[in-house]
Amino acid sequence: MDELRSSTVDGIVRRSARRTPHRTALRYGDRTWSHAELDAAVSTAAAFLTGLGLAKGDRVAAYGHNSDAYLIAFLGCARAGLIHVPVNQHLTGADLTYILEQSGAALVLADPALAGQVPAGFAVRALRDTGDSLLAALAEPRPYACASRGDDLVQLLYTSGTTALPKGAMMTHRALVHEYVSAITALDLRGSDRPVHALPIYHSAQMHVFLLPYLAVGAENTILDAPDPGRILGLVAEGRADSLFAPPTVWIALAAHPAFATADLSGLRKAYYGASVMPVPVLERLRARLPGLAFYNCFGQSEIGPLATVLGPEEHEGRLDSCGRPVLFVEAKVVDESGKEVPDGTAGEVVYRSPQLCEGYWDKPAETADAFRDGWFHSGDLAVRDDGGYFTVVDRVKDVINSGGVLIASRQVEDALYTHPAVAEAAVVGLPDERWIEAVTAFVVRREGTQGSVTEAQLIDHARKLLAHFKAPKRVLFVDELPRNASGKILKRELRDRFA
């Protein structure tokens, strides 16, 4: 009887296929999938994956760029009872190895261009572009009955959080389906919308706040390889896109593109932003150019699916810096260090209760116990709530840099810099940046006698050899000493305030 009541991620696609089988569900490049065709492809993908010897509960890592194959692989894992592990396609070396090893990946589905980065010892199969790829297997449809239930794990969402070692948030089907309903209601997602998905779909925001909820309501979705401003504006001008989610960095690029001032953008109806703070002047410029455009500010984190709060279009006036109020299935409050709720207007840590929450962190019981305590999930975000229930994030409890919507652990960057023989001390913070919102900035005290032997460019190059390029410092500033408190702790807030 459980299967009659169970709601799974792949069931979202199945229901849309039964409701509107012939309506276009997905466009990618020159390929188009109806809702019925997409559902059939998901079954074929599930059969393909289990035919490789994978069993329910096995972890399957996905290491690829945006494509229809990437989406179908995720949904195929969901239908087969496998646990999908999305991997940032820019990760290489130790970062990539850690996630594959920590998750215990039984298979890596990779774009051929990236397969060479996968360390030896892991089974690899192509997502697309080869004759034996998952995409090629879809040419011969195969039936497959769903092997999952609502409480099964469906994905490990790795979040850098505040330490050098990422944590895999264990998401169930049930949690994500609840999050999809929250997204649909808070963001006014409709089947008549024509959304374009340009951000990486390995990221939980693009996949779980927009792509899957939009498939649930039967919308026509377009996936792009990357957030190219000219391409996005062209789709809008052609009438092929009317809603877009992007972090502030992309909205800034769109506003700066020559076509922004001249193209007919009247068809753009819904603008969603999030992942980092939107500069108020940029938001004002966008609203002045497109006065009829409805803006939604989305906020959350991977552990909650990731949508937690939304500031709707009618709520922006007078509170442009707010991230809004909790969505349908989220309860939130602000607490002090003892866990006691603080009065409105007082800064404290945001904590959550929600069926959208993860089950904890994969194989990290201590971290799970620390985050889930006193009956609440502790987010690590500092915020203020006003008497209307609106939240404004003012800081992060621990040192993590949000650069272009991607979280970067400062400690990991510092560890890389410390491997250079000329570095005596290093502190890494995020400083305001017109493009990246926060730019990874390193403050370095050089070892005595090495003042003229190392340059900013050399240290950046050194870091890039050890880290993914997006984690390397954008700037290195040499200082004589780092500010510390009485106990010797480096005062990163002072660095941010002094050099911002």
Secondary structure, 3 states (H helix, E strand, C coil): CHHHHCCCHHHHHHHHHHHCCCCEEEEECCEEEEHHHHHHHHHHHHHHHHHCCCCCCCEEEEECCCCHHHHHHHHHHHHHCCEEEECCCCCCHHHHHHHHHHHCEEEEEECHHHHCCCCCCCCEEECCCCCCCHHHHCCCCCCCCCCCCCCCEEEEEEECCCCCCCEEEEEEHHHHHHHHHHHHHHHCCCCCCCEEECCCCCCHHHHHHHHHHHHHCCCCEEECCCCCHHHHHHHHHCCCCCEEEECHHHHHHHHHCHHHHHCCCCCCCEEEEECCCCCHHHHHHHHHHCCCCEEEEEEECHHHCCEEEEECHHHCCCCCCCCEEECCCCEEEEECCCCCECCCCCCEEEEEECCCCCCCECCCHHHHHHHEECCEEEEEEEEEECCCCCEEEEEECCCEEEECCEEEEHHHHHHHHHCCCCEEEEEEEEEEECCCEEEEEEEEEECCCCCCCCCHHHHHHHHHHHCCHHHCCCEEEECCCCCECCCCCECHHHHHHHHC
